[in-house]
Amino acid sequence: MSDKKAPNDIDRHVGSRVRMRRMLIGMSQEKLGEALGLTFQQVQKYEKGTNRISASRLQQIAAALGVTIDYLYGGSDAPEGRGGFDETAVAYEGEVLTADALKLLRVFQRIPDPRMRRKVIEIATLLAAPDAGKAENRSE
């Protein structure tokens, strides 16, 4: 029998969206905590899904992060006709959005020229290729 108060997948998903948005705008857990009247540890528990976020607190968090509640559920950027709890979105956040990935995303978004952004993607794709590391071992 499971604990009725234990966070479920939705709690963890919303927490990961809070973390993702906070990191995308370059806000620390301490700053978000200050804006909400919480400690950074409480923010950390929300982000991990350890503690559930009440409706009123969710509204405060959304306002502090400059997004809608729908965004925190994943709905505002979900493809049309799909809900905010799309499994691919959850997998993407958990597997890809590390601190380094978020830094790269922030820098990438500041590149004004779409052609240059495509070139960055091409370079990253080449570097991620399975045989990309072999070039490092060659002497010039």
C-alpha positions as CSV (number, residue, x, y, z in Angstrom):
1,M,0.0,0.0,0.0
2,S,1.4,3.4,-1.0
3,D,1.5,6.5,1.1
4,K,-1.4,8.8,0.0
5,K,0.7,11.9,0.6
6,A,3.6,10.7,-1.5
7,P,4.2,12.9,-4.6
8,N,3.1,11.3,-7.8
9,D,4.3,11.8,-11.4
10,I,2.4,15.0,-11.8
11,D,4.0,16.5,-8.7
12,R,7.4,15.6,-10.0
13,H,6.6,16.9,-13.5
14,V,5.4,20.3,-12.2
15,G,8.5,20.5,-9.9
16,S,10.8,19.8,-12.8
17,R,9.1,22.5,-14.8
18,V,9.6,25.0,-12.0
19,R,13.3,24.0,-11.9
20,M,13.7,24.3,-15.7
21,R,12.1,27.7,-15.8
22,R,14.0,29.0,-12.8
23,M,17.3,27.9,-14.4
24,L,16.3,29.2,-17.8
25,I,15.9,32.7,-16.4
26,G,19.1,32.4,-14.3
27,M,17.4,32.5,-10.9
28,S,18.8,30.7,-7.9
29,Q,16.8,28.6,-5.5
30,E,17.6,31.2,-2.9
31,K,16.2,34.1,-5.0
32,L,13.0,32.2,-5.8
33,G,12.7,31.3,-2.1
34,E,13.1,34.9,-1.1
35,A,10.3,35.9,-3.6
36,L,8.0,33.3,-2.0
37,G,9.0,33.7,1.6
38,L,10.6,30.3,1.7
39,T,14.0,28.7,2.3
40,F,16.0,27.4,-0.7
41,Q,15.5,23.9,0.9
42,Q,11.7,24.3,0.5
43,V,12.1,25.3,-3.1
44,Q,14.4,22.3,-3.6
45,K,11.7,20.0,-2.2
46,Y,9.1,21.5,-4.6
47,E,11.4,21.1,-7.6
48,K,12.2,17.4,-6.7
49,G,8.5,16.7,-6.2
50,T,9.2,15.7,-2.6
51,N,6.7,18.3,-1.4
52,R,3.5,18.9,-3.2
53,I,2.8,22.5,-4.3
54,S,-0.6,23.9,-3.2
55,A,-2.7,25.9,-5.7
56,S,-2.0,29.2,-4.1
57,R,1.7,28.5,-3.9
58,L,1.7,27.4,-7.6
59,Q,0.2,30.8,-8.5
60,Q,3.0,32.6,-6.5
61,I,5.7,30.5,-8.2
62,A,4.3,31.1,-11.6
63,A,4.2,34.9,-11.0
64,A,7.7,34.9,-9.6
65,L,9.0,33.0,-12.7
66,G,7.0,35.1,-15.1
67,V,4.9,32.3,-16.5
68,T,1.4,30.9,-16.3
69,I,0.3,28.0,-14.2
70,D,-0.4,26.2,-17.5
71,Y,3.2,26.6,-18.4
72,L,4.2,24.8,-15.1
73,Y,2.0,21.9,-16.0
74,G,3.6,21.8,-19.4
75,G,0.4,22.8,-21.4
76,S,1.4,26.1,-22.9
77,D,4.3,24.7,-24.9
78,A,2.7,21.3,-25.7
79,P,1.8,20.6,-29.3
80,E,-1.8,21.5,-30.1
81,G,-4.2,18.7,-29.3
82,R,-1.9,17.1,-26.7
83,G,-2.1,17.5,-23.0
84,G,0.5,19.0,-20.7
85,F,1.6,15.6,-19.4
86,D,3.0,14.3,-22.6
87,E,5.4,11.5,-21.8
88,T,8.1,12.8,-24.2
89,A,8.1,16.1,-22.4
90,V,8.8,14.5,-19.0
91,A,11.5,12.3,-20.5
92,Y,13.1,15.2,-22.2
93,E,13.3,17.3,-19.1
94,G,14.6,14.5,-16.9
95,E,17.2,13.3,-19.3
96,V,18.4,16.4,-21.2
97,L,17.9,19.5,-19.1
98,T,21.0,19.4,-17.0
99,A,22.6,22.6,-15.8
100,D,25.0,22.5,-18.8
101,A,22.2,21.9,-21.2
102,L,20.3,24.9,-19.8
103,K,23.4,27.1,-20.1
104,L,23.7,26.1,-23.7
105,L,20.1,26.8,-24.3
106,R,20.3,30.3,-22.8
107,V,23.3,31.1,-25.0
108,F,21.7,29.5,-28.1
109,Q,18.6,31.7,-27.6
110,R,20.7,34.8,-27.7
111,I,22.0,34.1,-31.2
112,P,20.0,36.5,-33.4
113,D,20.7,35.0,-36.8
114,P,18.6,31.8,-37.6
115,R,21.3,30.6,-40.0
116,M,23.9,30.8,-37.3
117,R,21.6,28.8,-34.9
118,R,21.3,26.1,-37.6
119,K,25.1,26.1,-37.9
120,V,25.5,25.6,-34.2
121,I,23.1,22.7,-34.4
122,E,25.1,21.2,-37.3
123,I,28.3,21.5,-35.3
124,A,26.7,20.0,-32.1
125,T,25.4,17.1,-34.3
126,L,28.8,16.5,-35.7
127,L,30.4,16.6,-32.3
128,A,27.9,14.1,-30.9
129,A,28.5,11.6,-33.7
130,P,29.8,8.2,-32.5
131,D,33.1,8.7,-34.3
132,A,33.7,12.3,-33.3
133,G,36.1,11.4,-30.5
134,K,38.4,9.6,-32.9
135,A,39.6,12.9,-34.4
136,E,41.0,13.9,-31.0
137,N,43.3,11.0,-31.0
138,R,44.9,11.8,-34.3
139,S,48.2,13.7,-34.4
140,E,48.5,16.7,-36.7
